[in-house]
């Protein structure tokens, strides 16, 4: 069966105008007419009543319309399934992201993608913000999930999921814990503990830290924020982190205090615009739809 003719039937049933359907389907008006007549001849029924330049479905046409729509829907699903299977033979989808990924919506998007496409091989690794900034340029990573402070990326597609902001973590016995907000000036006499990538050169806090000669008392080169949380929980120093990058469950001696002035970042998936992989495009379309759904709630 020629499903193109079926599509013409469905469209004409909607527009009730041969000219409009011809424009919408990029076909000649004569082709629309021939397709409808071909269906009527093949099925030995009358689908439309044409009178006084008006077009409307016959009773038979109304009965057949939902069945034709169902056929077209099944064809679309079949074509999608065939296309999906052709992508599964590619190399693994390589994603690199922040160690704090589980704290963000992107983690749930990736989890749902894995469930939706169980035959897709996912390869995930962690890296700091600085390394993620160059991972796509090396072309051995398909997609990164990272923290950005600007929206200008001429060579990349960017899909922003949510926003975060810097806060100060303070042991409850520290006098700063009683402050409604903490400025950088108030940290000058404090023992500062940081993850290495917290104040990188791409970070808005980098220059203020330099100008005020704020130097971390301890810089942790690993990826486990829990190590810093444990030290803070025992009353050692203070730390500057993103508000959603940690979980304080089990660390009852730490208070979260806003940093002023407010410094925010965007959390986003990124990919190269010149990446031709259909598998990458599959993930990107899925993540875009999921992000839109999450943001509408």
Residue frames relative to the residue before (quaternion, step in Angstrom):
aa qw qx qy qz dx dy dz
X 1.0000 0.0000 0.0000 0.0000 0.00 0.00 0.00
X 0.3963 -0.7091 0.5337 0.2351 3.56 -0.97 0.89
X 0.2459 -0.8121 0.5108 0.1380 3.57 -0.21 1.24
X 0.5158 0.6157 -0.4373 0.4044 3.60 1.20 -0.25
X 0.6385 0.5119 -0.3256 0.4735 3.58 1.02 -0.79
X 0.6176 0.5359 -0.3455 0.4605 3.57 1.06 -0.72
X 0.6432 0.5209 -0.3172 0.4630 3.57 1.00 -0.83
X 0.6177 0.5319 -0.3375 0.4707 3.58 1.07 -0.73
X 0.6360 0.5352 -0.3195 0.4549 3.58 0.96 -0.88
X 0.6787 0.4881 -0.2943 0.4631 3.59 0.86 -0.96
X 0.6715 0.5004 -0.3078 0.4515 3.59 0.91 -0.86
X 0.6675 0.4914 -0.3096 0.4660 3.59 0.92 -0.85
X 0.6022 0.5471 -0.3534 0.4616 3.57 1.11 -0.63
X 0.6754 0.4824 -0.2851 0.4794 3.57 1.15 -0.63
X 0.7563 0.3920 -0.2203 0.4753 3.59 0.80 -0.99
X 0.1487 -0.8089 0.5398 0.1795 3.58 1.09 -0.82
X 0.6686 0.4173 -0.2895 0.5432 3.52 1.15 0.71
X 0.4212 -0.7351 0.4702 0.2473 3.59 -0.56 1.14
X 0.6549 0.5224 -0.3190 0.4432 3.60 0.92 -0.83
X 0.6699 0.4983 -0.3084 0.4559 3.58 0.91 -0.90
X 0.6548 0.5010 -0.3183 0.4679 3.57 0.96 -0.82
X 0.6178 0.5422 -0.3444 0.4536 3.57 1.01 -0.75
X 0.6642 0.4931 -0.3004 0.4748 3.60 0.96 -0.86
X 0.6899 0.4969 -0.2883 0.4404 3.59 0.87 -0.93
X 0.7594 0.3707 -0.1941 0.4983 3.57 1.02 -0.78
X 0.3870 -0.7420 0.4615 0.2943 3.57 1.35 0.03
X 0.4980 0.6080 -0.4463 0.4279 3.53 0.94 1.01
X 0.5586 -0.5673 0.4700 0.3812 3.56 -1.27 0.30
X 0.5883 -0.5876 0.4122 0.3724 3.57 -1.09 0.65
X 0.6186 0.5480 -0.3399 0.4488 3.57 1.10 -0.70
X 0.6238 0.5360 -0.3382 0.4574 3.59 1.10 -0.68
X 0.6096 0.5427 -0.3444 0.4639 3.58 1.04 -0.79
X 0.6766 0.5018 -0.2877 0.4556 3.56 0.88 -0.98
X 0.6645 0.5054 -0.3028 0.4598 3.60 0.94 -0.91
X 0.6468 0.5239 -0.3268 0.4476 3.61 0.97 -0.81
X 0.6595 0.4991 -0.3108 0.4684 3.58 0.93 -0.85
X 0.6643 0.4950 -0.3083 0.4677 3.58 0.94 -0.86
X 0.6230 0.5401 -0.3370 0.4545 3.58 1.08 -0.71
X 0.6500 0.4979 -0.3150 0.4800 3.58 1.00 -0.79
X 0.6552 0.5167 -0.3161 0.4514 3.56 0.90 -0.90
X 0.6579 0.4976 -0.3071 0.4746 3.59 1.01 -0.80
X 0.6730 0.4990 -0.3004 0.4558 3.59 0.92 -0.91
X 0.7577 0.3758 -0.2038 0.4931 3.58 0.95 -0.84
X 0.3142 -0.7794 0.4792 0.2535 3.56 1.34 -0.28
X 0.5605 0.5393 -0.4124 0.4743 3.52 0.93 1.03
X 0.3973 -0.6516 0.5782 0.2887 3.52 -1.37 0.15
X 0.2336 -0.8160 0.5184 0.1035 3.59 -0.58 1.19
X 0.8104 0.1367 -0.0368 0.5685 3.59 0.98 -0.82
X 0.2799 -0.6961 0.6306 0.1987 3.50 -1.28 0.53
X 0.1070 -0.7948 0.5969 0.0223 3.56 -0.75 1.10
X 0.2520 0.7629 -0.5572 0.2096 3.55 -0.49 1.20
X 0.8532 0.0161 -0.0423 0.5196 3.55 -0.95 0.96
X 0.6790 -0.5226 0.2675 0.4407 3.54 0.95 1.02
X 0.5847 0.5444 -0.3781 0.4678 3.56 1.24 0.38
X 0.1585 -0.7782 0.6039 0.0686 3.56 -1.10 0.75
X 0.1342 0.7797 -0.6050 0.0892 3.57 -0.88 0.94
X 0.5866 -0.5994 0.4240 0.3418 3.53 -1.19 0.59
X 0.4190 -0.6428 0.5728 0.2885 3.51 -1.18 0.60
X 0.6838 -0.4460 0.3511 0.4585 3.58 -1.27 0.10
X 0.6444 0.5075 -0.3202 0.4739 3.59 1.00 -0.81
X 0.6333 0.5433 -0.3246 0.4454 3.57 0.99 -0.84
X 0.6483 0.5167 -0.3100 0.4655 3.57 1.02 -0.84
X 0.6629 0.5032 -0.3042 0.4635 3.59 1.04 -0.76
X 0.7053 0.4688 -0.2651 0.4609 3.57 1.03 -0.79
X 0.5399 0.6782 -0.3938 0.3057 3.61 1.09 -0.66
X 0.7081 0.4402 -0.3080 0.4582 3.69 0.67 -0.88
X 0.6283 0.5285 -0.3414 0.4576 3.60 1.11 -0.62
X 0.6381 0.5093 -0.3227 0.4788 3.58 1.05 -0.74
X 0.6270 0.5292 -0.3319 0.4654 3.58 1.00 -0.80
X 0.6441 0.5238 -0.3227 0.4547 3.59 0.99 -0.81
X 0.6277 0.5298 -0.3342 0.4621 3.59 1.03 -0.77
X 0.6713 0.4959 -0.2966 0.4642 3.57 0.92 -0.93
X 0.6356 0.5270 -0.3307 0.4572 3.58 1.03 -0.75
X 0.6608 0.4980 -0.3071 0.4702 3.57 0.97 -0.85
X 0.6245 0.5248 -0.3432 0.4656 3.58 1.05 -0.70
X 0.6461 0.5178 -0.3208 0.4599 3.59 0.97 -0.86
X 0.6563 0.5040 -0.3113 0.4672 3.59 0.99 -0.83
X 0.6372 0.5250 -0.3247 0.4614 3.57 1.03 -0.79
X 0.6639 0.5043 -0.3036 0.4613 3.57 0.89 -0.92
X 0.6433 0.5173 -0.3226 0.4631 3.57 1.03 -0.80
X 0.6542 0.5178 -0.3126 0.4541 3.56 0.98 -0.86
X 0.6440 0.5132 -0.3186 0.4695 3.57 1.00 -0.83
X 0.6605 0.5068 -0.3011 0.4650 3.55 0.97 -0.90
X 0.6373 0.5342 -0.3283 0.4480 3.56 0.97 -0.88
X 0.6650 0.5157 -0.3090 0.4431 3.56 0.89 -0.90
X 0.6328 0.5353 -0.3445 0.4408 3.60 1.04 -0.67
X 0.6552 0.5158 -0.3159 0.4527 3.58 1.14 -0.56
X 0.6121 0.6118 -0.3555 0.3532 3.56 1.10 -0.65
X 0.6260 0.5580 -0.3442 0.4224 3.59 1.18 -0.34
X 0.5082 0.6536 -0.4238 0.3672 3.57 1.25 -0.10
X 0.6728 -0.4484 0.3761 0.4525 3.55 -1.33 0.05
X 0.6822 -0.4863 0.3314 0.4340 3.64 -1.19 0.31
X 0.4660 -0.6223 0.5440 0.3156 3.52 -1.24 0.49
X 0.1700 -0.8236 0.5386 0.0520 3.57 -0.43 1.24
X 0.0080 0.7961 -0.6013 0.0677 3.56 -0.60 1.22
X 0.0750 -0.7744 0.6277 0.0274 3.55 -0.98 0.88
X 0.0540 0.8378 -0.5367 0.0848 3.56 -0.84 0.94
X 0.7111 -0.4398 0.3477 0.4243 3.50 -1.38 0.06
X 0.5679 -0.5920 0.4432 0.3614 3.61 -1.10 0.60
X 0.6814 0.4839 -0.2788 0.4730 3.58 1.17 -0.59
X 0.2373 0.8222 -0.4895 0.1673 3.61 1.27 0.25
X 0.6643 0.5272 -0.3432 0.4037 3.68 0.79 -0.84
X 0.6247 0.5532 -0.3408 0.4331 3.60 1.20 -0.37
X 0.7266 0.4384 -0.2205 0.4809 3.59 1.24 -0.32
X 0.6792 -0.5025 0.3599 0.3958 3.55 -1.31 0.38
X 0.5571 0.6284 -0.3893 0.3784 3.60 1.10 -0.64
X 0.6037 0.5677 -0.3539 0.4336 3.59 1.07 -0.69
X 0.6796 0.4779 -0.2826 0.4795 3.57 0.96 -0.88
X 0.6027 0.5448 -0.3537 0.4634 3.59 1.10 -0.66
X 0.6695 0.4892 -0.2979 0.4729 3.58 0.91 -0.90
X 0.6430 0.5271 -0.3233 0.4518 3.59 1.00 -0.80
X 0.6739 0.4799 -0.2962 0.4774 3.58 0.95 -0.85
X 0.6032 0.5419 -0.3577 0.4631 3.59 1.08 -0.65
X 0.6568 0.5155 -0.3121 0.4533 3.58 0.92 -0.90
X 0.6646 0.4839 -0.3062 0.4799 3.60 1.03 -0.71
X 0.6602 0.5112 -0.3086 0.4556 3.57 1.02 -0.81
X 0.7897 0.1649 -0.0737 0.5863 3.59 1.05 -0.77
X 0.0916 -0.8586 0.5023 0.0465 3.61 0.47 1.17
X 0.6702 0.5059 -0.3125 0.4441 3.62 1.13 -0.43
X 0.5355 0.5979 -0.4143 0.4291 3.57 1.27 -0.08
X 0.3163 -0.7458 0.5576 0.1810 3.56 -0.85 0.96
X 0.1329 -0.7961 0.5892 0.0374 3.56 -0.68 1.16
X 0.0656 -0.7713 0.6323 0.0312 3.55 -0.97 0.89
X 0.0016 -0.8290 0.5559 -0.0605 3.57 -0.43 1.27
X 0.0251 0.7762 -0.6298 0.0171 3.55 -1.10 0.75
X 0.4371 -0.6947 0.5160 0.2453 3.56 -1.28 0.48
X 0.0920 0.7713 -0.6277 0.0509 3.54 -1.23 0.55
X 0.5478 -0.6066 0.4669 0.3377 3.54 -1.26 0.45
X 0.7210 -0.4610 0.3043 0.4183 3.55 -1.31 0.34
X 0.6576 0.5242 -0.3244 0.4331 3.61 0.89 -0.89
X 0.6814 0.4738 -0.2892 0.4772 3.59 0.92 -0.87
X 0.6333 0.5355 -0.3327 0.4489 3.57 1.03 -0.75
X 0.5992 0.5874 -0.3563 0.4109 3.57 1.09 -0.67
X 0.7615 0.3474 -0.1864 0.5146 3.60 1.12 -0.61
X 0.4607 0.7202 -0.4341 0.2838 3.60 1.24 -0.25
X 0.6727 0.5001 -0.3080 0.4501 3.59 0.91 -0.85
X 0.6321 0.5454 -0.3343 0.4372 3.59 1.05 -0.72
X 0.6467 0.5200 -0.3193 0.4577 3.58 1.13 -0.58
X 0.3259 -0.8105 0.4347 0.2188 3.58 1.39 -0.18
X 0.5633 0.5484 -0.4344 0.4397 3.59 1.08 0.63
X 0.6642 0.3791 -0.2856 0.5775 3.55 1.36 0.28
X 0.3774 -0.7462 0.5048 0.2142 3.58 -0.89 0.93
X 0.8051 0.0224 0.0664 0.5890 3.55 0.88 -1.03
X 0.1176 -0.7672 0.6228 0.0983 3.55 -1.10 0.68
X 0.2008 -0.7111 0.6528 0.1670 3.52 -1.28 0.51
X 0.1293 0.8278 -0.5200 0.1661 3.54 -0.39 1.22
X 0.4943 -0.6152 0.5275 0.3146 3.49 -1.43 0.00
X 0.0467 -0.8151 0.5774 -0.0018 3.59 -0.76 1.00
X 0.2500 -0.7697 0.5738 0.1256 3.53 -1.20 0.65
X 0.7298 0.2824 -0.2101 0.5861 3.57 1.31 0.17
X 0.3726 -0.7311 0.5256 0.2245 3.58 -1.21 0.40
X 0.5603 0.6144 -0.3817 0.4036 3.58 1.24 0.14
X 0.2389 0.7431 -0.5836 0.2238 3.56 -0.33 1.32
X 0.1870 -0.8533 0.4740 0.1106 3.61 0.29 1.22
X 0.7447 0.4106 -0.2312 0.4726 3.61 1.07 -0.61
X 0.7218 0.4281 -0.2283 0.4936 3.58 1.26 -0.17
X 0.3498 -0.6370 0.6282 0.2777 3.50 -1.37 0.36
X 0.1367 -0.8038 0.5780 0.0321 3.57 -0.90 0.93
X 0.0683 -0.7803 0.6216 0.0085 3.56 -0.87 1.02
X 0.1834 -0.8162 0.5431 0.0715 3.56 -0.21 1.31
X 0.2515 -0.7950 0.5404 0.1127 3.56 -0.87 1.00
X 0.7916 -0.1671 0.1614 0.5651 3.56 0.87 -0.95
X 0.4421 -0.6859 0.5220 0.2483 3.55 -1.35 0.13
X 0.0955 -0.7745 0.6232 0.0522 3.55 -1.22 0.59
X 0.1522 -0.7912 0.5839 0.0989 3.59 -1.23 0.21
X 0.5640 -0.6096 0.4424 0.3384 3.55 -1.22 0.54
X 0.0222 -0.7524 0.6582 0.0138 3.51 -1.21 0.76
X 0.3849 -0.6847 0.5611 0.2610 3.54 -1.32 0.20
X 0.2248 -0.7532 0.6048 0.1279 3.57 -0.92 0.95
X 0.0103 -0.8221 0.5638 -0.0779 3.53 -0.68 1.17
X 0.4732 -0.6330 0.5188 0.3259 3.62 -0.96 0.78
X 0.5708 -0.6521 0.3762 0.3276 3.58 -0.91 0.87
X 0.6607 0.4997 -0.3280 0.4540 3.61 1.13 -0.48
X 0.5282 0.6108 -0.4120 0.4221 3.60 1.28 -0.15
X 0.5462 -0.6408 0.4225 0.3355 3.65 -0.86 0.89
X 0.6026 0.5748 -0.3673 0.4142 3.61 1.09 -0.60
X 0.5590 0.6245 -0.3871 0.3842 3.58 1.16 -0.48
X 0.6700 0.4907 -0.2998 0.4695 3.60 1.21 -0.42
X 0.5353 0.6302 -0.4006 0.3947 3.58 1.29 -0.04
X 0.4822 -0.6643 0.4793 0.3105 3.64 -1.04 0.70
X 0.7735 -0.0251 0.0258 0.6328 3.56 1.25 -0.53
X 0.2529 -0.7709 0.5724 0.1190 3.57 -1.21 0.57
X 0.2345 -0.7546 0.5980 0.1340 3.56 -0.97 0.94
X 0.6607 -0.4952 0.3697 0.4262 3.58 -1.25 0.25
X 0.6017 0.5759 -0.3589 0.4213 3.58 1.04 -0.72
X 0.6629 0.5197 -0.3015 0.4468 3.57 1.06 -0.74
X 0.6461 0.5295 -0.3164 0.4494 3.59 1.27 -0.25
X 0.4534 0.7402 -0.4281 0.2515 3.59 1.24 -0.24
X 0.7455 0.3720 -0.2253 0.5051 3.59 1.04 -0.63
X 0.5704 0.6233 -0.3602 0.3955 3.57 1.30 0.10
X 0.4483 -0.6243 0.5608 0.3079 3.54 -1.31 0.43
X 0.1545 -0.8351 0.5265 0.0390 3.56 -0.29 1.32
X 0.1281 -0.7727 0.6200 0.0457 3.56 -0.91 1.02
X 0.0291 0.8293 -0.5544 0.0645 3.58 -0.71 1.04
X 0.4369 -0.5763 0.6041 0.3348 3.48 -1.37 0.36
X 0.6209 -0.6017 0.3387 0.3711 3.58 -0.93 0.86
X 0.7544 0.4151 -0.2248 0.4562 3.59 0.89 -0.87
X 0.4057 0.7329 -0.4718 0.2752 3.59 1.25 0.05
X 0.7935 0.1557 -0.0686 0.5843 3.58 0.84 -0.97
X 0.0883 0.8082 -0.5715 0.1114 3.57 0.41 1.22
X 0.7047 -0.4818 0.3149 0.4149 3.58 -1.28 0.21
X 0.6652 0.4905 -0.3139 0.4673 3.60 1.14 -0.45
X 0.5754 0.6154 -0.3541 0.4059 3.56 1.33 -0.16
X 0.5284 -0.6501 0.4433 0.3188 3.65 -0.92 0.83
X 0.6492 0.5231 -0.3296 0.4431 3.60 1.16 -0.44
X 0.4728 0.7087 -0.4331 0.2943 3.59 1.21 -0.34
X 0.7180 0.4462 -0.2600 0.4667 3.60 0.74 -1.02
X 0.6446 0.4997 -0.3464 0.4635 3.65 0.90 -0.72
X 0.6183 0.5350 -0.3416 0.4635 3.60 1.02 -0.75
X 0.6666 0.4967 -0.2962 0.4702 3.57 0.95 -0.91
X 0.6762 0.5131 -0.2996 0.4355 3.56 0.86 -1.00
X 0.7362 0.3918 -0.2239 0.5043 3.58 1.02 -0.76
X 0.3811 -0.7513 0.4569 0.2856 3.56 1.36 0.02
X 0.2826 0.7338 -0.5480 0.2853 3.51 0.95 1.02
X 0.0096 -0.8074 0.5885 -0.0406 3.56 -0.56 1.17
X 0.4831 -0.6747 0.4666 0.3059 3.60 -0.81 0.93
X 0.4460 -0.6661 0.5314 0.2740 3.55 -1.05 0.82
X 0.7830 0.0121 -0.0087 0.6219 3.54 1.17 -0.67
X 0.1078 -0.7711 0.6255 0.0513 3.55 -0.95 0.92
X 0.2243 -0.7860 0.5667 0.1037 3.53 -0.66 1.16
X 0.2962 -0.8005 0.5037 0.1336 3.57 -0.65 1.14
X 0.5946 0.5857 -0.3674 0.4103 3.60 1.24 -0.12
X 0.5794 -0.6122 0.4347 0.3171 3.51 -1.34 -0.22
X 0.6019 0.5982 -0.3503 0.3964 3.61 1.26 -0.18
X 0.2710 -0.7789 0.5462 0.1466 3.55 -0.28 1.26
X 0.5336 0.6420 -0.4059 0.3718 3.60 1.20 -0.44
X 0.5902 0.5731 -0.3748 0.4275 3.61 1.11 -0.57
X 0.6641 0.4756 -0.3015 0.4918 3.57 0.96 -0.86
X 0.6349 0.5399 -0.3364 0.4384 3.58 0.95 -0.82
X 0.6461 0.5208 -0.3231 0.4549 3.57 0.98 -0.79
X 0.6515 0.5004 -0.3185 0.4730 3.60 0.98 -0.81
X 0.6517 0.4991 -0.3138 0.4772 3.58 0.97 -0.84
X 0.6391 0.5461 -0.3200 0.4369 3.57 0.98 -0.83
X 0.6906 0.4460 -0.2615 0.5057 3.56 1.20 -0.61
X 0.6265 -0.5944 0.3157 0.3930 3.58 1.29 0.22
X 0.5259 0.6402 -0.4083 0.3832 3.61 1.23 0.27
X 0.8881 -0.0608 0.0200 0.4552 3.58 -0.68 1.16
X 0.3719 -0.6587 0.5908 0.2806 3.51 -1.41 -0.36
X 0.1685 -0.7950 0.5743 0.0985 3.57 -1.20 0.34
X 0.2739 -0.7227 0.6113 0.1701 3.55 -1.26 0.57
X 0.1248 0.7926 -0.5791 0.1445 3.57 -0.60 1.17
X 0.5689 -0.5479 0.4677 0.3968 3.54 -1.32 0.11
X 0.5998 -0.6513 0.3445 0.3120 3.55 -0.90 1.01
X 0.7790 0.3435 -0.1858 0.4905 3.59 1.00 -0.70
X 0.5242 0.6742 -0.3885 0.3461 3.58 1.27 0.17
X 0.7577 0.3140 -0.1726 0.5454 3.62 1.24 0.03
X 0.2612 -0.7235 0.6159 0.1703 3.52 -1.36 0.24
X 0.2697 -0.8084 0.5085 0.1232 3.57 -0.59 1.16
X 0.3460 0.7306 -0.5196 0.2766 3.61 1.18 0.24
X 0.8022 0.2244 -0.1985 0.5165 3.57 -0.69 1.12
X 0.6870 0.3953 -0.2775 0.5429 3.59 1.29 -0.06
X 0.0314 -0.8779 0.4774 -0.0201 3.54 0.55 1.26
X 0.6663 0.5214 -0.3075 0.4355 3.61 1.19 -0.32
X 0.6130 0.5492 -0.3471 0.4495 3.62 1.24 0.24
X 0.1472 -0.7670 0.6184 0.0869 3.55 -1.03 0.86
X 0.3163 -0.7292 0.5808 0.1760 3.55 -1.09 0.83
X 0.0354 -0.8020 0.5955 -0.0314 3.57 -0.70 1.14
X 0.4927 -0.6680 0.4609 0.3139 3.63 -0.83 0.89
X 0.3422 -0.7056 0.5808 0.2186 3.56 -1.17 0.67
X 0.0844 -0.7823 0.6150 0.0516 3.57 -1.01 0.84
X 0.4891 -0.2341 -0.8381 0.0588 1.46 -1.91 1.61
X 0.6384 -0.5585 0.3798 0.3691 3.56 -1.24 0.55
X 0.0564 -0.7789 0.6246 0.0043 3.58 -0.91 0.98
X 0.0917 -0.8319 0.5473 0.0018 3.58 -0.57 1.16
X 0.1427 -0.7530 0.6324 0.1127 3.52 -1.35 0.30
X 0.3626 -0.6917 0.5744 0.2453 3.53 -1.32 0.32
X 0.2630 -0.7286 0.6079 0.1744 3.57 -1.08 0.73
X 0.0949 0.8387 -0.5188 0.1353 3.55 -0.64 1.09
X 0.3881 -0.6172 0.6210 0.2878 3.48 -1.38 0.43
X 0.0464 -0.7908 0.6098 0.0261 3.57 -1.10 0.71
X 0.0229 0.7777 -0.6282 0.0075 3.56 -1.17 0.65
X 0.5562 -0.5863 0.4646 0.3621 3.55 -1.24 0.45
X 0.4849 -0.6767 0.4722 0.2898 3.57 -0.99 0.81
X 0.7084 0.4455 -0.2654 0.4788 3.59 1.16 -0.49
X 0.4217 0.6790 -0.4888 0.3495 3.60 1.21 0.39
X 0.2530 -0.8266 0.4859 0.1292 3.63 -0.42 1.18
X 0.4489 0.7384 -0.4329 0.2568 3.60 1.23 -0.19
X 0.4189 -0.6979 0.5284 0.2414 3.57 -0.86 1.02
X 0.6064 0.5643 -0.3461 0.4406 3.57 1.12 -0.65
X 0.6295 0.5159 -0.3209 0.4844 3.57 1.04 -0.78
X 0.6602 0.5040 -0.3065 0.4651 3.57 0.96 -0.86
X 0.6023 0.5556 -0.3481 0.4554 3.58 1.09 -0.69
X 0.6709 0.4767 -0.2955 0.4851 3.58 0.90 -0.94
X 0.6572 0.5337 -0.3214 0.4243 3.59 0.91 -0.92
X 0.6619 0.4900 -0.3079 0.4765 3.58 0.93 -0.86
X 0.6386 0.5206 -0.3224 0.4661 3.58 1.00 -0.81
X 0.6847 0.4859 -0.2857 0.4620 3.60 0.85 -0.98
X 0.6224 0.5405 -0.3381 0.4541 3.59 1.06 -0.73
X 0.6728 0.4841 -0.2937 0.4761 3.57 0.92 -0.91
X 0.6566 0.5089 -0.3118 0.4612 3.61 0.96 -0.84
X 0.6406 0.5257 -0.3201 0.4592 3.58 0.99 -0.84
X 0.6455 0.5209 -0.3166 0.4601 3.58 0.97 -0.86
X 0.6469 0.5212 -0.3072 0.4641 3.56 1.04 -0.81
X 0.6690 0.5045 -0.2901 0.4624 3.56 0.94 -0.93
X 0.6919 0.4824 -0.2851 0.4553 3.58 0.95 -0.85
X 0.6393 0.5334 -0.3309 0.4442 3.60 1.17 -0.46
X 0.5909 0.5881 -0.3683 0.4114 3.60 1.23 -0.32
